[in-house]
């Protein structure tokens, strides 16, 4: 049971993480300020086309190893946060300062923030 809980906590990015989980409220405040934070959606192209947080860039999960960005601070999100935890680990290993939107776009919408619909 303990091993299963530890695995779940690791999978969610709650333990042994080299990135920071932030709430939708914290993310919103950060995105309102002029900064060098790059907002990246790691969902599928279909999900991104349906809706996304304004000014987000789209990078597929399978292309993250190839990313070479000028910025070193990245705010990642996915649908519910699982894929962005995985993406956060990949980019943190490449030396980026990574923030992960806890709960993904689902929690963003639940918190009352808007998304852009195509």
ABEGO torsion letter per residue (X at the ends): XAAAAAAAAAAAGABGBABBBBBAAAAAAAAABBBABBBBBABBAAAAAABBBBGBBBBBAAAAAABBBABABBBBBBAAGAAAAAAAAAAAAAGBBBBBBBGEAAAAAAAGBBBBBX
